Amino acid sequence: MLSRVKEAVWGTAQRWFPDRQIYHRSDGQVRYFAISTGVQIGALLGATALAGWLCFSTVSVAFHGRAIAAKDAEIERDRIYYHRMVAEAQANEATVISFMESRMEEFDRTAYEFQMRHETLRQLVSFAEQLTGTEMSPSPALDDGRVLMAAAPADPSPREARDPMAAVASVTSDAPEDQIAYLMGEQDAVLARAEDATEARLQNLRAVLRLTGLDIEDVIADQRDGEERGGPFHPISETDLFSAGSNPNFELDDAFSSRINRIAARLLEVEELEDFVTSGPLGIPIGDTYRRTSDFGVRIDPFNGRPTSHYGLDFAAYRRAPIIATGPGEVIYAGWRSGYGRTVEIDHGYGFVTRYGHLHEIAVRRGDTVDRGQLIGGMGSTGRSTATHLHYEIWYNGSAIDPERLLRAGQYVQQG
C-alpha cells in the first residue's frame, strides 16, 4: 500500500517535473545539462523556503519596528516631561528672583524716599529758622518756563497771586508744637505759591489756545492716544517729594496729599499745553516782509472767474523769498504736486500737517526733521499760479482749517 502511494506521488512529480536537458552549442560543439526531477523538486523546495523566510523576516522587522517606535514615543514623552519640569523649575526660580529683586527695589526706593524726606524736612526747618517773620521770595522753579506768555486777552491786567504768607504767623517760641505748626504753615505757603503760579500759567495757555478755535481737550487726547507708552502704575503721591510714599511712618494727611496731586495734575496739563504751543504750527510761513493776497474760504477763481473753495492763505513777496516752517516737525512730502507746483508738507504731530505750495525751489527732503523758522524753500509761482506767492494750508486730522486762527495764536505767544 505504502509503495503504491510512493509510486503515485513519484509519478505525479515526474509529470509536473519531468527530466529536462538543456543543450548549449558553442564553436560547433554541443553540450547539454540534465536536470532531474529530484533536482527540480529540491530547487522548488529551496525557493519556497527562501520565500517563507523572507516573509517571516519582513513580518518580524515590521513588528519589531512598531515596538521600537513605541519605545521611542515613550522616550520622547519622558524627554518632554523632563524639559517641562526643568522649564517649570526655571520659571519658579525666575519668579523667586524677580520677587526678591522687586522687594529689594522697593526697599531701596523706600530708603531713598526716607532719605529725601528727611533732607527736605531738614532744609525746611533751616529755611524756617532763617526766614522767621519774613516773606518768602518767589521760587525760581515756578517762574521758569518754556513759553513766555502775555496777559490773557479777556484779562489784560497781570494776575496777582494771593499772599500765602499772611496765613503764617511768626514763631517767637521754641516750643516743638509751635515749630511744627510753623513748618506746616511754610509747606502750605509753598503749595499755595505753586498752585497760584501753575493756575496763572494754565489760564494764559488756555487763553492762547482758545484763539485757535480748536477743542484743546480733543487735541491733547488725540496726541495721548498716538503715543507709545507703558510701564508700571505709580500714583503721583508715591513719587512726589512731599508725599507719603511707601513708608507708613511718613504718611501725610489726605488733604495735603490731595493738594499735591491736584497741583501735579495741573502741572501735567501745563506741560501738555506748553508742548502743543511749542510744537504746533503757530508761526508765520515767510521769513521776510509780505502781504496777504487771499484768505481762507470761498473766493472767485483767478483763472475761470467762478466761485471756488480756497483751503489756505496766500502770501505775496518777492521771488525766492524765504519760506520757513511754521512749527517743528517731519517733512512728509517734498516735490511736485498737481495744482500746487513745487510743494512741501510737514507733519507737526497732534494731527496737524502744513502745506507750502507754488515754491520756486525746495530746500528740504522727505524724512527731514525741521524746526520752527527753518528754511524749507523759496517763494515762486509754480503750478496753478498767476504770480509769485505762497499758498499756505493747515490740515487737522485730514480736514483743512483756517490758518488765520493759529497765526493769531502764534502772534499772541510772541508778544510775551
C-alpha positions, 0 to 999 in steps of 0.5 A: 500500500505504502509503495503504491502511494510512493509510486503515485506521488513519484509519478505525479512529480515526474509529470509536473517535473519531468527530466529536462536537458538543456543543450548549449552549442558553442564553436560547433560543439554541443553540450547539454545539462540534465536536470532531474526531477529530484533536482527540480523538486529540491530547487522548488523546495529551496525557493519556497523556503527562501520565500517563507523566510523572507516573509517571516523576516519582513513580518518580524522587522515590521513588528519589531519596528512598531515596538521600537517606535513605541519605545521611542514615543515613550522616550520622547514623552519622558524627554518632554516631561523632563524639559517641562519640569526643568522649564517649570523649575526655571520659571519658579526660580525666575519668579523667586528672583524677580520677587526678591529683586522687586522687594529689594527695589522697593526697599531701596526706593523706600530708603531713598524716599526716607532719605529725601524726606528727611533732607527736605524736612531738614532744609525746611526747618533751616529755611524756617529758622532763617526766614522767621517773620519774613516773606518768602521770595518767589521760587525760581522753579515756578517762574521758569518756563518754556513759553513766555506768555502775555496777559490773557486777552479777556484779562489784560491786567497781570494776575496777582497771586494771593499772599500765602504768607499772611496765613503764617504767623511768626514763631517767637517760641521754641516750643516743638508744637509751635515749630511744627505748626510753623513748618506746616504753615511754610509747606502750605505757603509753598503749595499755595505759591505753586498752585497760584503760579501753575493756575496763572500759567494754565489760564494764559495757555488756555487763553492762547489756545482758545484763539485757535478755535480748536477743542484743546481737550480733543487735541491733547487726547488725540496726541495721548492716544498716538503715543507709545507708552507703558510701564508700571502704575505709580500714583503721583503721591508715591513719587512726589517729594512731599508725599507719603510714599511707601513708608507708613511712618511718613504718611501725610494727611489726605488733604495735603496729599490731595493738594499735591496731586491736584497741583501735579495734575495741573502741572501735567496739563501745563506741560501738555499745553506748553508742548502743543504751543511749542510744537504746533504750527503757530508761526508765520510761513515767510521769513521776510516782509509780505502781504496777504493776497487771499484768505481762507474760504470761498473766493472767485477763481483767478483763472475761470472767474467762478466761485471756488473753495480756497483751503489756505492763505496766500502770501505775496513777496518777492521771488525766492523769498524765504519760506520757513516752517511754521512749527517743528516737525517731519517733512512728509512730502517734498516735490511736485504736486498737481495744482500746487507746483513745487510743494512741501508738507510737514507733519507737526504731530497732534494731527496737524500737517502744513502745506507750502505750495507754488515754491520756486525751489525746495530746500528740504527732503522727505524724512527731514526733521525741521524746526520752527523758522527753518528754511524749507524753500523759496517763494515762486509761482509754480503750478496753478499760479498767476504770480509769485506767492505762497499758498499756505494750508493747515490740515487737522486730522485730514480736514483743512482749517483756517490758518488765520486762527493759529497765526493769531495764536502764534502772534499772541505767544510772541508778544510775551 
